[in-house]
Every structure is written in C-alpha cells, then in structure tokens.
Amino acid sequence: MKRLGARSKGLYALSTWLVPVMPLAVALLSWCNGLDGTEAWLANRPNVFAFIERIQIISFWLYVICWSVFIWAVIYKRKGDPWLVEKLQFILDRYQEGAFNAEAGTPKDHNRVTLFRHQKGFFVRHWSAKSGLWPWGDYHPFSSFLVPVLRSGHISKKTAIAFHVSDASDKTEGIAGMAWSCGEALCVTDLPEMIAVSGVRQKNTYAEKTYCDKRMIEDYINRKRNMPRSIVAIPVERKGKIWGVVVADSRSPKGVTESAVENYRLTVALIGHLLERAS
C-alpha cells in the first residue's frame, strides 16, 4: 500500500512485455531441442548447428529461467497497472479531503479512506492467526476476505487488516464485511473509545456496532493500535458485481456521517469504472 515510483512503472512495463514473450521463447527452445542436424537447411550451416547444440546442452536451465521469468511477470502484472493505481490514489486522496468533519490541523492518519478488495485467503494473514504456519487463523485458505489494496494520504499506509466475509452474513466481519454482504452503504458513528482501561460493556458495544469479534478489539488494544470511532463503508461494483468496499473511518465520534455516503456515491462509482480496466 504505497505510491508507485518510476522503478515500479518500469517493472510493470517489462512484465507486460514478458508475459507473451516467455511462452514463445519456451516454444522456440522446444523446437531447437527437436533438431538433430539432418535437416536440409542445416546441411551447409555447421556454425548454426553448433550454436543450436550449445542451446540443447543447457536447455534444462534455459527452461527453468524462462518459466521462472514468466511466473514472476504474471505475478507482478497482477499487482496492477501503475496508471490505474495512481488514478485510484488521486481519487482516495480527494475523497479524504472532503468526506470528514475534521478541524484544521487534524493529522491525516486520524481520517482515512481505504479501498478493500474481495479475494480468497491464500495470501491473507487474519488477526486471529496464532502462527505464521496457519495465517488464516480461525478460517481456512479457501475462505473469502476483504483485504486492503490502497489507502489515502502519505502516512498510515502500513496495514494488514483483513475482514472475513461469507455468504452467511452472521459470519461476516466488520462494517466493511457487512456492506459487502448486503450490497449497501453502511454508517456507524459515536463508537466508544477503545483504550487499555475500556470496560467490558464498552468493548461489547463496539463489537456489536461494528460486527467484530471482541477478541479482535482486545488484540488491537493490546498492540496499542488506535481504533476508529466512526465508519462508513460503501460497496464498489465492477462490471455489475461487487468487487470490494471503500471504507472511510475517523477517530472522531462524528468524523464521518451519512453525508459521506450521499456526497460520494459518484466517486465510488468512478472507482468501479476505473477498476474495469484492471486485469
């Protein structure tokens, strides 16, 4: 979750070029391995066949290199078009400037806008995980999660929060998860402050209003992580299907309101249209 620089743009352009080229290189290598020097066009070209023989000798390692480069290119290309990421970052930054009831001088990381994507949990670490050997915690690797892909501003970008989502809404986590499940924007305000001395009643109230497990709240408190006191979550559609959720959260009890939904529906719709460009 960081801005893309010139190096990332260059690597993305390279990966886009390598994805179709590497399979062609493998096909050419296979063709070379099938030559034995008896072909008519090689009869009078001993130097050419000598070169092909050298290729055949090291063909195993060339296969390894080609397929490794191809896999890297596919994975890197899936990280997203830098042009698209920059445009989405611009939209989230502008959304951050107008979506909150913030006083002048309020730090940017007190009011955040985060874009979450729905995906299977192969590469997700859930808050309930006790060990890196089973990063999905209470769930399995084929579970569905909402994971952060982009956040507004230039600070507070390091986050690994993932919300479990399910076809059964009572098993879905967080305001973001419920917005994804019901396909509607949700807003919650006046959440109690979660600090080390917060009582059981306050924790239960927070958990109930945000559809979160109380263990997650206690985990955040133990790690001294600040928790929002007002949240708006708006589903993002891509090609007619819910792709993810935009979440605006604030440390202020009245930091976000229903106006953040009504005034920015077009903004969220624009994000969905931009995502149609994504692979």
N, C-alpha and C positions, 0 to 999 in steps of 0.2 A: 504494500500500500504506500507507494511513493511515486513522485513525479518521474517521468521518463526523460532521460538525457539523450545526448547525441549518440552515445555508445549503444544504448538500448534500441534506438531507431535503426542504427546500422545493423545490429544483430538481427532485428526483426526483418529487415530487407533481405539480409543474407539467408535467413531461414525460409522466407517465402520463395527464394530462388532455388534453394537446395531441395525442398520437398519434391518437386517434379524431376529434378536432375539426378538425384541419387538412385532412384529405381532404374533410370536409363543407363546409368553407369554400371549397375549390377547386371543389367541385361547385356551390355557390351562385354563385360567381363566373362559372362557365361558363354557368349559367342566365341570369344578368344580361346576359352578352355576347350571348345569343341574342334578347334583347328589342329591338324596333325602334319601340315606341310605338304600334303599331296594335292592340295587344291591348285587348280591351274593358274590362278592369279598370283600364287606364291612361288611358282616354279622358278621364276627368274628373279626373285626378290629375296635372296638369302639374308640380307640385313634386316628386312622387315620381319621375317620369320624368327630370326634370332631375338629380336625385341619381343615378339609375341611369346616365345619360350620363357623369357625372363618374367613376363607377366604371369604365365602359367605357374611358374615356380613359387611365386609369392601371392598367388591368387587367394589363398585362405585368409591371409592378413588383409588383403585388399577388400575382401568380403566383409570382414569384421569392421574395418574402417568405414566402408560405405554405409553399412546398416547402422553403425553407431551414430554417424553424422546424420543419417536420415531420421532416426529416433529423436535425437536432440532437436533437429529442425522442426519436427512435428510438435514436440512439447513446447518449444519456445514460441512457435507461431500461435499456439493456442492461448498464450498469455495475453494476446490481444494486439490489435493494430494501434501503434503509438498515436496516430491521428485521432482515433476514436477515444482513446484514454484521455488525451489532452482536452478534447471537447467535453467529455463527461466531467473531468476535473473542473473545467471552467463553469459548467452548469451547477455543480455542487457548491462551488465557492460562492457563486451569485445567490444560490438558494440560502446559504448560510448567512449572507449579509441581510436578507430580508425576512427570514422565517421566524426570528426570535424577538421576544420582548426584552431586549438587552440594553442595559445602561452603557453609556460611553465609558470606555476603558475596561470593559469586561474581557478577560482573556479569551482568545479564540477557542481554546480547548474546553471551555465551560459550555459552549453551544456548538454541537457537532451535527453534521449531516453525513450519513454513511449509506453507501449502496451495498446491499447484500444480494448474493446470487444463490439460487437453489441448486444444489448438487448432491450427488451421492457422497458418502463419507469416507472414501478410500484415503484421502489426504487431509482429513479433518482431525483436529485434536479437541475433544469436548472437555468442558470444565470438570466433569465427573471422573475423568481418567485418573487412575492412581499410578499408572506406569506407562512409559513410552511403548511398551510391548503391546498394549491394547489402548491406543489413543482415543477410541470411541467411547470409553467409559461405560456407562450403563447400556450402550447400544452396540450394534454390530456394524461391520464395514459396509453393508448394503443399505444402511439407514440413510434417510434424507436429512439434509441440514441446510440452513441459511448461513452462508459464510461471507465475511466482508471482502469486497474487492476494491473499493475506493472510498476515501474519506475527504471531506472538505478541509481547507486550511493547509498550513505548512507544518503544524505540530500535532501531537497526539495521534499520529498515524499508525503506531505500532499496536495492533490489536489482533487477537486470535479468537475472539468470541465467536462461538458457533451455536446457533439455536436449532434444536431438533424439531423437525416438522413431520407430520404424519397425516394420513387420510382420516384418522380419528382425531378430531380437534382437541379432545381432552388429554391427548398425549403430546400436544404441540407446546413448545416453549416460547415464552416471551411475547411482547406486543407485536414484534416483527413476525413471529410464527403464526399468531392468530390472524394478523392482517393477510398473510399468505393463504391461510386455511379458508377464511371466509371470503376472500377476494374483495374486501372493503377496507377503506381507511379507518384507522382506529386512533383515538387520542386519549391519553390519561394524564391528569395533572394533580398537583397537590400531594405528591407522594412523600411519605415521611423520610427524613434524613437518615441514612444508614451509616452509622459510625460505631466505634468499638463499644460504646455504652448503650446502644439501642436495645430496647427491651424485646421480649418475645412477641408481645402484641404488635409492636411496630414492624417487626420482621414479617409476621404473618400477614399484616395489612399490605405491606409492599409486595410480598409474594403473590397474594390473591389478586391484587390490582394489575400486576404485570405478567401473570400466568407463569411465574417462575418457581422453581423448586427452592424452598428455604435454604437448602444446603448450598445452592449457588450464591445466595446472598451472603451467607456466613463465610463462604470461601473468598468472596470479594472483600469483605470486611477484614478477614484475617490477613489478606495480602495488601491491605491499605489502599484498595482501589476505589476511586470515587464513583458513586452510582447516580444516575440521573434522577431528577425529581419531577420531570415532565417529559413525555414521549409522544411523538406522532409517528405512525408507520403507514406508508402508502404503497400498495402493490404496484409493481411495474409490469406491464404487459409487453410481450414481444411476439409479433405475428399471431396475435389473438390468444396467446397463452400467458399465464403468469410466469414471468422469468425470475423475478425476485422482489425485493422490497427496498424502498428508500425510508430510512429512519432518521428523524430529527429529534435529538434529545438535548436536554438542558439541565444544568444543576439548579436552576431556579424553579420553584414550585409552579410559577406561571410563565415559564420561559417559552413554552410553545402552547398554542391553543388551536381550536378548530379552524381559525383563520389560516393557519399554516397549511391546512388541507385545501380549503376552498381557493386560496390565492395562488396555489402552486400546482394544481391539477394539470395545467397545461405544461408546466415544467417537467413533471413526471412523465407525461405523455410523450414529450420530446425525447426524454431519455430512452423510452421504449422504441421510438422510431430510429434513434441512433444505433441501438443495440441490434436492429435488424441487419446492420452492416457487418456485425460480428459473425465469425465462422461458427 
